[in-house]
Each structure stands twice: as structure tokens, then as C-alpha cells.
């Protein structure tokens, strides 16, 4: 009935989507995008909370805005790293 969610993940996914509309990445396949997200989240503190399964947005989530500049710079760093050393040829 309940599940753990990482608010930082939701925020990073959204920020990455926005980043990809502004910047042309060398590869935007599922693997590379997942790699960028993983590297981004490894740089940021996790913000877990409990939510009801299937709940789209909690009140807490919609009111909490982590530092966007911090998230964005983590994404840029992660994207550069994946660009340099992609997981596939
Ligand atoms: Zn790729």
C-alpha cells in the first residue's frame, strides 16, 4: 500500500528532460539517459519519503523545491561523463 520514493529522483528526471530540450546530447538512447540520471543522483543527497502507492504527487512533494542550480550542475557533470565514457559503443 505504501512505497518509498526519492524526491530527488523525480526532480532530476524533470530537470534532465528540460536539459535535453536545450542541449543536444551525442546519444539520447534509453541506456545513456539512464546512465546520466544514475550519475546525477549519485552526486545528490537522496530525499526519501513514504507515499501511497499510485499517488502522483504528494502535498509535501509539490511544496518542496530542492536547489535547482545544484541539480542542474550535477546533470551537466553526469552528461559530460557519459559523453566521454558511454556504456555502449
Ligand atoms: Zn546511448
PDB file of the backbone (N, CA, C, O) and the ligand in Angstrom, with CONECT records:
HET     ZN  A 101       1
ATOM      1  N   UNK A   1       0.816  -1.214   0.000  1.00  0.00           N
ATOM      2  CA  UNK A   1       0.000   0.000   0.000  1.00  0.00           C
ATOM      3  C   UNK A   1       0.858   1.276   0.000  1.00  0.00           C
ATOM      4  O   UNK A   1       0.515   2.292  -0.604  1.00  0.00           O
ATOM      5  N   UNK A   2       1.991   1.169   0.709  1.00  0.00           N
ATOM      6  CA  UNK A   2       2.884   2.322   0.729  1.00  0.00           C
ATOM      7  C   UNK A   2       4.171   2.011  -0.009  1.00  0.00           C
ATOM      8  O   UNK A   2       4.568   0.851  -0.124  1.00  0.00           O
ATOM      9  N   UNK A   3       4.813   3.042  -0.504  1.00  0.00           N
ATOM     10  CA  UNK A   3       6.108   2.818  -1.134  1.00  0.00           C
ATOM     11  C   UNK A   3       7.041   3.983  -0.838  1.00  0.00           C
ATOM     12  O   UNK A   3       6.621   5.101  -0.541  1.00  0.00           O
ATOM     13  N   UNK A   4       8.333   3.662  -0.935  1.00  0.00           N
ATOM     14  CA  UNK A   4       9.338   4.691  -0.730  1.00  0.00           C
ATOM     15  C   UNK A   4       9.618   5.383  -2.053  1.00  0.00           C
ATOM     16  O   UNK A   4       9.746   4.740  -3.095  1.00  0.00           O
ATOM     17  N   UNK A   5       9.708   6.683  -1.995  1.00  0.00           N
ATOM     18  CA  UNK A   5      10.058   7.420  -3.200  1.00  0.00           C
ATOM     19  C   UNK A   5      11.185   8.382  -2.878  1.00  0.00           C
ATOM     20  O   UNK A   5      11.287   8.898  -1.765  1.00  0.00           O
ATOM     21  N   UNK A   6      12.024   8.610  -3.867  1.00  0.00           N
ATOM     22  CA  UNK A   6      13.103   9.571  -3.717  1.00  0.00           C
ATOM     23  C   UNK A   6      12.719  10.839  -4.482  1.00  0.00           C
ATOM     24  O   UNK A   6      12.683  10.872  -5.712  1.00  0.00           O
ATOM     25  N   UNK A   7      12.441  11.857  -3.712  1.00  0.00           N
ATOM     26  CA  UNK A   7      12.010  13.114  -4.325  1.00  0.00           C
ATOM     27  C   UNK A   7      13.077  13.655  -5.277  1.00  0.00           C
ATOM     28  O   UNK A   7      12.763  14.256  -6.304  1.00  0.00           O
ATOM     29  N   UNK A   8      14.340  13.432  -4.919  1.00  0.00           N
ATOM     30  CA  UNK A   8      15.438  13.920  -5.746  1.00  0.00           C
ATOM     31  C   UNK A   8      15.396  13.271  -7.132  1.00  0.00           C
ATOM     32  O   UNK A   8      15.781  13.884  -8.128  1.00  0.00           O
ATOM     33  N   UNK A   9      14.926  12.030  -7.181  1.00  0.00           N
ATOM     34  CA  UNK A   9      14.839  11.338  -8.468  1.00  0.00           C
ATOM     35  C   UNK A   9      13.796  12.000  -9.374  1.00  0.00           C
ATOM     36  O   UNK A   9      14.048  12.227 -10.557  1.00  0.00           O
ATOM     37  N   UNK A  10      12.643  12.302  -8.818  1.00  0.00           N
ATOM     38  CA  UNK A  10      11.592  12.951  -9.602  1.00  0.00           C
ATOM     39  C   UNK A  10      12.063  14.305 -10.124  1.00  0.00           C
ATOM     40  O   UNK A  10      11.833  14.662 -11.279  1.00  0.00           O
ATOM     41  N   UNK A  11      12.730  15.047  -9.239  1.00  0.00           N
ATOM     42  CA  UNK A  11      13.224  16.375  -9.622  1.00  0.00           C
ATOM     43  C   UNK A  11      14.300  16.253 -10.703  1.00  0.00           C
ATOM     44  O   UNK A  11      14.321  17.030 -11.658  1.00  0.00           O
ATOM     45  N   UNK A  12      15.191  15.274 -10.545  1.00  0.00           N
ATOM     46  CA  UNK A  12      16.280  15.106 -11.507  1.00  0.00           C
ATOM     47  C   UNK A  12      15.755  14.657 -12.874  1.00  0.00           C
ATOM     48  O   UNK A  12      16.240  15.115 -13.909  1.00  0.00           O
ATOM     49  N   UNK A  13      14.775  13.770 -12.874  1.00  0.00           N
ATOM     50  CA  UNK A  13      14.176  13.335 -14.141  1.00  0.00           C
ATOM     51  C   UNK A  13      13.593  14.524 -14.903  1.00  0.00           C
ATOM     52  O   UNK A  13      13.781  14.669 -16.111  1.00  0.00           O
ATOM     53  N   UNK A  14      12.885  15.364 -14.160  1.00  0.00           N
ATOM     54  CA  UNK A  14      12.263  16.539 -14.773  1.00  0.00           C
ATOM     55  C   UNK A  14      13.335  17.494 -15.296  1.00  0.00           C
ATOM     56  O   UNK A  14      13.227  18.015 -16.406  1.00  0.00           O
ATOM     57  N   UNK A  15      14.360  17.716 -14.491  1.00  0.00           N
ATOM     58  CA  UNK A  15      15.433  18.639 -14.878  1.00  0.00           C
ATOM     59  C   UNK A  15      16.193  18.101 -16.088  1.00  0.00           C
ATOM     60  O   UNK A  15      16.597  18.867 -16.963  1.00  0.00           O
ATOM     61  N   UNK A  16      16.386  16.786 -16.134  1.00  0.00           N
ATOM     62  CA  UNK A  16      17.099  16.174 -17.257  1.00  0.00           C
ATOM     63  C   UNK A  16      16.294  16.330 -18.549  1.00  0.00           C
ATOM     64  O   UNK A  16      16.857  16.591 -19.612  1.00  0.00           O
ATOM     65  N   UNK A  17      14.985  16.169 -18.446  1.00  0.00           N
ATOM     66  CA  UNK A  17      14.111  16.358 -19.606  1.00  0.00           C
ATOM     67  C   UNK A  17      14.261  17.770 -20.160  1.00  0.00           C
ATOM     68  O   UNK A  17      14.375  17.974 -21.368  1.00  0.00           O
ATOM     69  N   UNK A  18      14.258  18.741 -19.246  1.00  0.00           N
ATOM     70  CA  UNK A  18      14.408  20.135 -19.654  1.00  0.00           C
ATOM     71  C   UNK A  18      15.788  20.374 -20.268  1.00  0.00           C
ATOM     72  O   UNK A  18      15.924  21.077 -21.270  1.00  0.00           O
ATOM     73  N   UNK A  19      16.808  19.775 -19.647  1.00  0.00           N
ATOM     74  CA  UNK A  19      18.168  19.927 -20.144  1.00  0.00           C
ATOM     75  C   UNK A  19      18.283  19.409 -21.576  1.00  0.00           C
ATOM     76  O   UNK A  19      18.958  20.010 -22.412  1.00  0.00           O
ATOM     77  N   UNK A  20      17.612  18.283 -21.850  1.00  0.00           N
ATOM     78  CA  UNK A  20      17.690  17.665 -23.168  1.00  0.00           C
ATOM     79  C   UNK A  20      16.935  18.458 -24.245  1.00  0.00           C
ATOM     80  O   UNK A  20      17.152  18.241 -25.437  1.00  0.00           O
ATOM     81  N   UNK A  21      16.062  19.361 -23.837  1.00  0.00           N
ATOM     82  CA  UNK A  21      15.409  20.217 -24.826  1.00  0.00           C
ATOM     83  C   UNK A  21      16.313  21.401 -25.179  1.00  0.00           C
ATOM     84  O   UNK A  21      16.128  22.050 -26.208  1.00  0.00           O
ATOM     85  N   UNK A  22      17.286  21.670 -24.315  1.00  0.00           N
ATOM     86  CA  UNK A  22      18.175  22.819 -24.539  1.00  0.00           C
ATOM     87  C   UNK A  22      19.507  22.418 -25.159  1.00  0.00           C
ATOM     88  O   UNK A  22      20.123  23.187 -25.896  1.00  0.00           O
ATOM     89  N   UNK A  23      19.934  21.212 -24.849  1.00  0.00           N
ATOM     90  CA  UNK A  23      21.258  20.756 -25.274  1.00  0.00           C
ATOM     91  C   UNK A  23      21.103  19.496 -26.118  1.00  0.00           C
ATOM     92  O   UNK A  23      20.287  18.628 -25.807  1.00  0.00           O
ATOM     93  N   UNK A  24      21.890  19.403 -27.188  1.00  0.00           N
ATOM     94  CA  UNK A  24      21.865  18.191 -27.991  1.00  0.00           C
ATOM     95  C   UNK A  24      22.928  17.226 -27.478  1.00  0.00           C
ATOM     96  O   UNK A  24      24.127  17.462 -27.626  1.00  0.00           O
ATOM     97  N   UNK A  25      22.469  16.142 -26.878  1.00  0.00           N
ATOM     98  CA  UNK A  25      23.396  15.140 -26.373  1.00  0.00           C
ATOM     99  C   UNK A  25      23.837  14.238 -27.519  1.00  0.00           C
ATOM    100  O   UNK A  25      23.078  14.022 -28.464  1.00  0.00           O
ATOM    101  N   UNK A  26      25.072  13.703 -27.442  1.00  0.00           N
ATOM    102  CA  UNK A  26      25.565  12.831 -28.518  1.00  0.00           C
ATOM    103  C   UNK A  26      24.700  11.575 -28.665  1.00  0.00           C
ATOM    104  O   UNK A  26      24.565  11.044 -29.767  1.00  0.00           O
ATOM    105  N   UNK A  27      24.127  11.108 -27.580  1.00  0.00           N
ATOM    106  CA  UNK A  27      23.250   9.944 -27.670  1.00  0.00           C
ATOM    107  C   UNK A  27      22.140  10.093 -26.631  1.00  0.00           C
ATOM    108  O   UNK A  27      22.403  10.392 -25.466  1.00  0.00           O
ATOM    109  N   UNK A  28      20.919   9.883 -27.060  1.00  0.00           N
ATOM    110  CA  UNK A  28      19.794  10.001 -26.125  1.00  0.00           C
ATOM    111  C   UNK A  28      19.033   8.682 -26.022  1.00  0.00           C
ATOM    112  O   UNK A  28      17.822   8.665 -25.799  1.00  0.00           O
ATOM    113  N   UNK A  29      19.767   7.572 -26.189  1.00  0.00           N
ATOM    114  CA  UNK A  29      19.120   6.274 -26.054  1.00  0.00           C
ATOM    115  C   UNK A  29      18.775   6.027 -24.582  1.00  0.00           C
ATOM    116  O   UNK A  29      19.239   6.740 -23.692  1.00  0.00           O
ATOM    117  N   UNK A  30      17.960   5.017 -24.351  1.00  0.00           N
ATOM    118  CA  UNK A  30      17.484   4.730 -23.007  1.00  0.00           C
ATOM    119  C   UNK A  30      18.652   4.497 -22.047  1.00  0.00           C
ATOM    120  O   UNK A  30      18.626   4.948 -20.902  1.00  0.00           O
ATOM    121  N   UNK A  31      19.674   3.789 -22.529  1.00  0.00           N
ATOM    122  CA  UNK A  31      20.812   3.461 -21.696  1.00  0.00           C
ATOM    123  C   UNK A  31      21.579   4.706 -21.258  1.00  0.00           C
ATOM    124  O   UNK A  31      21.913   4.856 -20.083  1.00  0.00           O
ATOM    125  N   UNK A  32      21.855   5.591 -22.203  1.00  0.00           N
ATOM    126  CA  UNK A  32      22.623   6.788 -21.880  1.00  0.00           C
ATOM    127  C   UNK A  32      21.849   7.724 -20.951  1.00  0.00           C
ATOM    128  O   UNK A  32      22.419   8.314 -20.033  1.00  0.00           O
ATOM    129  N   UNK A  33      20.549   7.849 -21.201  1.00  0.00           N
ATOM    130  CA  UNK A  33      19.730   8.709 -20.345  1.00  0.00           C
ATOM    131  C   UNK A  33      19.683   8.128 -18.930  1.00  0.00           C
ATOM    132  O   UNK A  33      19.747   8.870 -17.950  1.00  0.00           O
ATOM    133  N   UNK A  34      19.571   6.808 -18.824  1.00  0.00           N
ATOM    134  CA  UNK A  34      19.567   6.159 -17.504  1.00  0.00           C
ATOM    135  C   UNK A  34      20.914   6.342 -16.815  1.00  0.00           C
ATOM    136  O   UNK A  34      20.967   6.559 -15.604  1.00  0.00           O
ATOM    137  N   UNK A  35      22.000   6.256 -17.577  1.00  0.00           N
ATOM    138  CA  UNK A  35      23.339   6.467 -17.019  1.00  0.00           C
ATOM    139  C   UNK A  35      23.483   7.888 -16.480  1.00  0.00           C
ATOM    140  O   UNK A  35      24.015   8.091 -15.389  1.00  0.00           O
ATOM    141  N   UNK A  36      23.014   8.861 -17.239  1.00  0.00           N
ATOM    142  CA  UNK A  36      23.106  10.258 -16.811  1.00  0.00           C
ATOM    143  C   UNK A  36      22.314  10.457 -15.517  1.00  0.00           C
ATOM    144  O   UNK A  36      22.770  11.126 -14.590  1.00  0.00           O
ATOM    145  N   UNK A  37      21.129   9.868 -15.475  1.00  0.00           N
ATOM    146  CA  UNK A  37      20.289  10.006 -14.286  1.00  0.00           C
ATOM    147  C   UNK A  37      20.954   9.360 -13.071  1.00  0.00           C
ATOM    148  O   UNK A  37      20.938   9.920 -11.975  1.00  0.00           O
ATOM    149  N   UNK A  38      21.535   8.183 -13.276  1.00  0.00           N
ATOM    150  CA  UNK A  38      22.199   7.480 -12.172  1.00  0.00           C
ATOM    151  C   UNK A  38      23.380   8.301 -11.655  1.00  0.00           C
ATOM    152  O   UNK A  38      23.549   8.456 -10.446  1.00  0.00           O
ATOM    153  N   UNK A  39      24.193   8.824 -12.567  1.00  0.00           N
ATOM    154  CA  UNK A  39      25.357   9.619 -12.160  1.00  0.00           C
ATOM    155  C   UNK A  39      24.926  10.918 -11.487  1.00  0.00           C
ATOM    156  O   UNK A  39      25.587  11.402 -10.569  1.00  0.00           O
ATOM    157  N   UNK A  40      23.817  11.471 -11.949  1.00  0.00           N
ATOM    158  CA  UNK A  40      23.291  12.694 -11.342  1.00  0.00           C
ATOM    159  C   UNK A  40      22.875  12.421  -9.900  1.00  0.00           C
ATOM    160  O   UNK A  40      23.240  13.157  -8.984  1.00  0.00           O
ATOM    161  N   UNK A  41      22.097  11.339  -9.716  1.00  0.00           N
ATOM    162  CA  UNK A  41      21.573  11.030  -8.383  1.00  0.00           C
ATOM    163  C   UNK A  41      22.683  10.638  -7.409  1.00  0.00           C
ATOM    164  O   UNK A  41      22.548  10.838  -6.202  1.00  0.00           O
ATOM    165  N   UNK A  42      23.780  10.082  -7.928  1.00  0.00           N
ATOM    166  CA  UNK A  42      24.898   9.727  -7.056  1.00  0.00           C
ATOM    167  C   UNK A  42      25.579  10.965  -6.478  1.00  0.00           C
ATOM    168  O   UNK A  42      26.272  10.878  -5.464  1.00  0.00           O
ATOM    169  N   UNK A  43      25.384  12.106  -7.116  1.00  0.00           N
ATOM    170  CA  UNK A  43      26.004  13.335  -6.630  1.00  0.00           C
ATOM    171  C   UNK A  43      25.108  14.099  -5.668  1.00  0.00           C
ATOM    172  O   UNK A  43      25.554  15.026  -4.993  1.00  0.00           O
ATOM    173  N   UNK A  44      23.846  13.704  -5.611  1.00  0.00           N
ATOM    174  CA  UNK A  44      22.879  14.478  -4.830  1.00  0.00           C
ATOM    175  C   UNK A  44      22.391  13.685  -3.619  1.00  0.00           C
ATOM    176  O   UNK A  44      22.326  12.456  -3.664  1.00  0.00           O
ATOM    177  N   UNK A  45      22.051  14.382  -2.544  1.00  0.00           N
ATOM    178  CA  UNK A  45      21.524  13.671  -1.374  1.00  0.00           C
ATOM    179  C   UNK A  45      20.126  13.139  -1.673  1.00  0.00           C
ATOM    180  O   UNK A  45      19.287  13.859  -2.213  1.00  0.00           O
ATOM    181  N   UNK A  46      19.879  11.885  -1.322  1.00  0.00           N
ATOM    182  CA  UNK A  46      18.549  11.305  -1.540  1.00  0.00           C
ATOM    183  C   UNK A  46      17.559  11.939  -0.568  1.00  0.00           C
ATOM    184  O   UNK A  46      17.898  12.250   0.574  1.00  0.00           O
ATOM    185  N   UNK A  47      16.333  12.122  -1.042  1.00  0.00           N
ATOM    186  CA  UNK A  47      15.282  12.668  -0.175  1.00  0.00           C
ATOM    187  C   UNK A  47      14.091  11.724  -0.225  1.00  0.00           C
ATOM    188  O   UNK A  47      13.159  11.901  -1.009  1.00  0.00           O
ATOM    189  N   UNK A  48      14.154  10.718   0.636  1.00  0.00           N
ATOM    190  CA  UNK A  48      13.103   9.707   0.610  1.00  0.00           C
ATOM    191  C   UNK A  48      11.894  10.129   1.416  1.00  0.00           C
ATOM    192  O   UNK A  48      11.998  10.817   2.432  1.00  0.00           O
ATOM    193  N   UNK A  49      10.758   9.701   0.936  1.00  0.00           N
ATOM    194  CA  UNK A  49       9.525   9.905   1.686  1.00  0.00           C
ATOM    195  C   UNK A  49       8.592   8.746   1.386  1.00  0.00           C
ATOM    196  O   UNK A  49       8.770   8.024   0.405  1.00  0.00           O
ATOM    197  N   UNK A  50       7.604   8.580   2.236  1.00  0.00           N
ATOM    198  CA  UNK A  50       6.646   7.487   2.058  1.00  0.00           C
ATOM    199  C   UNK A  50       5.414   8.035   1.376  1.00  0.00           C
ATOM    200  O   UNK A  50       4.862   9.062   1.773  1.00  0.00           O
ATOM    201  N   UNK A  51       4.991   7.326   0.336  1.00  0.00           N
ATOM    202  CA  UNK A  51       3.797   7.789  -0.348  1.00  0.00           C
ATOM    203  C   UNK A  51       2.853   6.610  -0.555  1.00  0.00           C
ATOM    204  O   UNK A  51       3.275   5.454  -0.576  1.00  0.00           O
ATOM    205  N   UNK A  52       1.601   6.914  -0.702  1.00  0.00           N
ATOM    206  CA  UNK A  52       0.634   5.873  -1.013  1.00  0.00           C
ATOM    207  C   UNK A  52       0.898   5.396  -2.426  1.00  0.00           C
ATOM    208  O   UNK A  52       1.152   6.210  -3.314  1.00  0.00           O
ATOM    209  N   UNK A  53       0.843   4.100  -2.652  1.00  0.00           N
ATOM    210  CA  UNK A  53       1.093   3.548  -3.977  1.00  0.00           C
ATOM    211  C   UNK A  53       0.141   4.172  -4.991  1.00  0.00           C
ATOM    212  O   UNK A  53      -1.064   4.266  -4.758  1.00  0.00           O
ATOM    213  N   UNK A  54       0.704   4.597  -6.121  1.00  0.00           N
ATOM    214  CA  UNK A  54      -0.134   5.141  -7.180  1.00  0.00           C
ATOM    215  C   UNK A  54      -0.409   6.617  -7.046  1.00  0.00           C
ATOM    216  O   UNK A  54      -0.952   7.243  -7.956  1.00  0.00           O
ATOM    217  N   UNK A  55      -0.032   7.180  -5.900  1.00  0.00           N
ATOM    218  CA  UNK A  55      -0.233   8.599  -5.697  1.00  0.00           C
ATOM    219  C   UNK A  55       0.713   9.368  -6.613  1.00  0.00           C
ATOM    220  O   UNK A  55       1.909   9.079  -6.647  1.00  0.00           O
ATOM    221  N   UNK A  56       0.199  10.326  -7.343  1.00  0.00           N
ATOM    222  CA  UNK A  56       1.036  11.019  -8.312  1.00  0.00           C
ATOM    223  C   UNK A  56       1.926  12.054  -7.626  1.00  0.00           C
ATOM    224  O   UNK A  56       3.142  12.044  -7.817  1.00  0.00           O
ATOM    225  N   UNK A  57       1.355  12.917  -6.855  1.00  0.00           N
ATOM    226  CA  UNK A  57       2.131  13.997  -6.250  1.00  0.00           C
ATOM    227  C   UNK A  57       1.596  14.260  -4.845  1.00  0.00           C
ATOM    228  O   UNK A  57       0.421  14.580  -4.662  1.00  0.00           O
ATOM    229  N   UNK A  58       2.473  14.122  -3.867  1.00  0.00           N
ATOM    230  CA  UNK A  58       2.036  14.423  -2.505  1.00  0.00           C
ATOM    231  C   UNK A  58       2.116  15.922  -2.287  1.00  0.00           C
ATOM    232  O   UNK A  58       2.772  16.649  -3.033  1.00  0.00           O
ATOM    233  N   UNK A  59       1.432  16.360  -1.245  1.00  0.00           N
ATOM    234  CA  UNK A  59       1.478  17.780  -0.905  1.00  0.00           C
ATOM    235  C   UNK A  59       2.912  18.180  -0.577  1.00  0.00           C
ATOM    236  O   UNK A  59       3.409  19.233  -0.976  1.00  0.00           O
ATOM    237  N   UNK A  60       3.551  17.279   0.172  1.00  0.00           N
ATOM    238  CA  UNK A  60       4.932  17.549   0.552  1.00  0.00           C
ATOM    239  C   UNK A  60       5.812  17.722  -0.673  1.00  0.00           C
ATOM    240  O   UNK A  60       6.660  18.612  -0.731  1.00  0.00           O
ATOM    241  N   UNK A  61       5.592  16.846  -1.656  1.00  0.00           N
ATOM    242  CA  UNK A  61       6.421  16.864  -2.857  1.00  0.00           C
ATOM    243  C   UNK A  61       6.223  18.140  -3.666  1.00  0.00           C
ATOM    244  O   UNK A  61       7.183  18.732  -4.159  1.00  0.00           O
ATOM    245  N   UNK A  62       4.964  18.554  -3.795  1.00  0.00           N
ATOM    246  CA  UNK A  62       4.696  19.727  -4.623  1.00  0.00           C
ATOM    247  C   UNK A  62       5.185  21.005  -3.952  1.00  0.00           C
ATOM    248  O   UNK A  62       5.369  22.029  -4.610  1.00  0.00           O
ATOM    249  N   UNK A  63       5.395  20.938  -2.628  1.00  0.00           N
ATOM    250  CA  UNK A  63       5.816  22.148  -1.916  1.00  0.00           C
ATOM    251  C   UNK A  63       7.321  22.239  -1.741  1.00  0.00           C
ATOM    252  O   UNK A  63       7.855  23.297  -1.408  1.00  0.00           O
ATOM    253  N   UNK A  64       7.995  21.132  -1.966  1.00  0.00           N
ATOM    254  CA  UNK A  64       9.429  21.119  -1.726  1.00  0.00           C
ATOM    255  C   UNK A  64      10.190  21.286  -3.027  1.00  0.00           C
ATOM    256  O   UNK A  64      10.027  20.499  -3.959  1.00  0.00           O
ATOM    257  N   UNK A  65      11.005  22.294  -3.082  1.00  0.00           N
ATOM    258  CA  UNK A  65      11.803  22.552  -4.281  1.00  0.00           C
ATOM    259  C   UNK A  65      13.284  22.501  -3.926  1.00  0.00           C
ATOM    260  O   UNK A  65      13.829  23.457  -3.374  1.00  0.00           O
ATOM    261  N   UNK A  66      13.924  21.398  -4.240  1.00  0.00           N
ATOM    262  CA  UNK A  66      15.369  21.363  -3.964  1.00  0.00           C
ATOM    263  C   UNK A  66      16.098  22.358  -4.861  1.00  0.00           C
ATOM    264  O   UNK A  66      15.564  22.834  -5.863  1.00  0.00           O
ATOM    265  N   UNK A  67      17.299  22.648  -4.480  1.00  0.00           N
ATOM    266  CA  UNK A  67      18.124  23.611  -5.188  1.00  0.00           C
ATOM    267  C   UNK A  67      18.305  23.235  -6.666  1.00  0.00           C
ATOM    268  O   UNK A  67      19.066  22.326  -6.996  1.00  0.00           O
ATOM    269  N   UNK A  68      17.604  23.936  -7.531  1.00  0.00           N
ATOM    270  CA  UNK A  68      17.625  23.605  -8.947  1.00  0.00           C
ATOM    271  C   UNK A  68      19.021  23.765  -9.571  1.00  0.00           C
ATOM    272  O   UNK A  68      19.418  22.989 -10.441  1.00  0.00           O
ATOM    273  N   UNK A  69      19.749  24.782  -9.110  1.00  0.00           N
ATOM    274  CA  UNK A  69      21.081  25.023  -9.679  1.00  0.00           C
ATOM    275  C   UNK A  69      22.003  23.842  -9.372  1.00  0.00           C
ATOM    276  O   UNK A  69      22.817  23.441 -10.203  1.00  0.00           O
ATOM    277  N   UNK A  70      21.860  23.301  -8.174  1.00  0.00           N
ATOM    278  CA  UNK A  70      22.660  22.158  -7.759  1.00  0.00           C
ATOM    279  C   UNK A  70      22.325  20.938  -8.625  1.00  0.00           C
ATOM    280  O   UNK A  70      23.214  20.214  -9.073  1.00  0.00           O
ATOM    281  N   UNK A  71      21.028  20.728  -8.846  1.00  0.00           N
ATOM    282  CA  UNK A  71      20.577  19.594  -9.657  1.00  0.00           C
ATOM    283  C   UNK A  71      21.097  19.755 -11.081  1.00  0.00           C
ATOM    284  O   UNK A  71      21.589  18.802 -11.685  1.00  0.00           O
ATOM    285  N   UNK A  72      20.982  20.976 -11.612  1.00  0.00           N
ATOM    286  CA  UNK A  72      21.405  21.215 -12.990  1.00  0.00           C
ATOM    287  C   UNK A  72      22.903  20.984 -13.165  1.00  0.00           C
ATOM    288  O   UNK A  72      23.320  20.376 -14.150  1.00  0.00           O
ATOM    289  N   UNK A  73      23.712  21.457 -12.230  1.00  0.00           N
ATOM    290  CA  UNK A  73      25.163  21.277 -12.393  1.00  0.00           C
ATOM    291  C   UNK A  73      25.535  19.802 -12.263  1.00  0.00           C
ATOM    292  O   UNK A  73      26.497  19.352 -12.885  1.00  0.00           O
ATOM    293  N   UNK A  74      24.786  19.049 -11.466  1.00  0.00           N
ATOM    294  CA  UNK A  74      25.029  17.605 -11.366  1.00  0.00           C
ATOM    295  C   UNK A  74      24.701  16.927 -12.695  1.00  0.00           C
ATOM    296  O   UNK A  74      25.403  16.010 -13.121  1.00  0.00           O
ATOM    297  N   UNK A  75      23.635  17.381 -13.344  1.00  0.00           N
ATOM    298  CA  UNK A  75      23.243  16.813 -14.631  1.00  0.00           C
ATOM    299  C   UNK A  75      24.302  17.108 -15.696  1.00  0.00           C
ATOM    300  O   UNK A  75      24.671  16.229 -16.475  1.00  0.00           O
ATOM    301  N   UNK A  76      24.781  18.341 -15.722  1.00  0.00           N
ATOM    302  CA  UNK A  76      25.801  18.719 -16.704  1.00  0.00           C
ATOM    303  C   UNK A  76      27.052  17.856 -16.529  1.00  0.00           C
ATOM    304  O   UNK A  76      27.627  17.365 -17.500  1.00  0.00           O
ATOM    305  N   UNK A  77      27.458  17.682 -15.267  1.00  0.00           N
ATOM    306  CA  UNK A  77      28.632  16.870 -14.972  1.00  0.00           C
ATOM    307  C   UNK A  77      28.410  15.419 -15.422  1.00  0.00           C
ATOM    308  O   UNK A  77      29.288  14.808 -16.031  1.00  0.00           O
ATOM    309  N   UNK A  78      27.244  14.888 -15.118  1.00  0.00           N
ATOM    310  CA  UNK A  78      26.915  13.499 -15.470  1.00  0.00           C
ATOM    311  C   UNK A  78      26.867  13.318 -16.991  1.00  0.00           C
ATOM    312  O   UNK A  78      27.357  12.319 -17.518  1.00  0.00           O
ATOM    313  N   UNK A  79      26.279  14.283 -17.683  1.00  0.00           N
ATOM    314  CA  UNK A  79      26.171  14.196 -19.143  1.00  0.00           C
ATOM    315  C   UNK A  79      27.542  14.190 -19.795  1.00  0.00           C
ATOM    316  O   UNK A  79      27.778  13.467 -20.762  1.00  0.00           O
ATOM    317  N   UNK A  80      28.453  15.008 -19.252  1.00  0.00           N
ATOM    318  CA  UNK A  80      29.814  15.064 -19.799  1.00  0.00           C
ATOM    319  C   UNK A  80      30.534  13.745 -19.593  1.00  0.00           C
ATOM    320  O   UNK A  80      31.273  13.278 -20.459  1.00  0.00           O
ATOM    321  N   UNK A  81      30.302  13.150 -18.422  1.00  0.00           N
ATOM    322  CA  UNK A  81      30.962  11.886 -18.103  1.00  0.00           C
ATOM    323  C   UNK A  81      30.469  10.769 -19.031  1.00  0.00           C
ATOM    324  O   UNK A  81      31.265   9.960 -19.508  1.00  0.00           O
ATOM    325  N   UNK A  82      29.164  10.728 -19.281  1.00  0.00           N
ATOM    326  CA  UNK A  82      28.599   9.708 -20.163  1.00  0.00           C
ATOM    327  C   UNK A  82      29.067   9.932 -21.604  1.00  0.00           C
ATOM    328  O   UNK A  82      29.305   8.982 -22.350  1.00  0.00           O
ATOM    329  N   UNK A  83      29.192  11.197 -21.973  1.00  0.00           N
ATOM    330  CA  UNK A  83      29.672  11.541 -23.309  1.00  0.00           C
ATOM    331  C   UNK A  83      31.104  11.024 -23.516  1.00  0.00           C
ATOM    332  O   UNK A  83      31.453  10.509 -24.578  1.00  0.00           O
ATOM    333  N   UNK A  84      31.913  11.181 -22.471  1.00  0.00           N
ATOM    334  CA  UNK A  84      33.316  10.751 -22.536  1.00  0.00           C
ATOM    335  C   UNK A  84      33.443   9.236 -22.519  1.00  0.00           C
ATOM    336  O   UNK A  84      34.209   8.656 -23.289  1.00  0.00           O
ATOM    337  N   UNK A  85      32.685   8.602 -21.631  1.00  0.00           N
ATOM    338  CA  UNK A  85      32.769   7.144 -21.480  1.00  0.00           C
ATOM    339  C   UNK A  85      31.382   6.509 -21.531  1.00  0.00           C
ATOM    340  O   UNK A  85      30.838   6.105 -20.503  1.00  0.00           O
ATOM    341  N   UNK A  86      30.813   6.423 -22.735  1.00  0.00           N
ATOM    342  CA  UNK A  86      29.476   5.801 -22.853  1.00  0.00           C
ATOM    343  C   UNK A  86      29.518   4.317 -22.512  1.00  0.00           C
ATOM    344  O   UNK A  86      30.553   3.666 -22.654  1.00  0.00           O
ATOM    345  N   UNK A  87      28.379   3.786 -22.057  1.00  0.00           N
ATOM    346  CA  UNK A  87      28.306   2.380 -21.651  1.00  0.00           C
ATOM    347  C   UNK A  87      28.227   1.451 -22.851  1.00  0.00           C
ATOM    348  O   UNK A  87      28.347   0.235 -22.702  1.00  0.00           O
ATOM    349  N   UNK A  88      28.025   2.012 -24.045  1.00  0.00           N
ATOM    350  CA  UNK A  88      27.961   1.185 -25.254  1.00  0.00           C
ATOM    351  C   UNK A  88      28.803   1.834 -26.335  1.00  0.00           C
ATOM    352  O   UNK A  88      29.168   3.004 -26.218  1.00  0.00           O
ATOM    353  N   UNK A  89      29.113   1.097 -27.373  1.00  0.00           N
ATOM    354  CA  UNK A  89      29.953   1.650 -28.438  1.00  0.00           C
ATOM    355  C   UNK A  89      29.094   2.304 -29.512  1.00  0.00           C
ATOM    356  O   UNK A  89      29.624   2.828 -30.493  1.00  0.00           O
TER     357      UNK A  89
HETATM  358 ZN    ZN A 101      23.347   5.716 -25.947  1.00  0.00          ZN
END
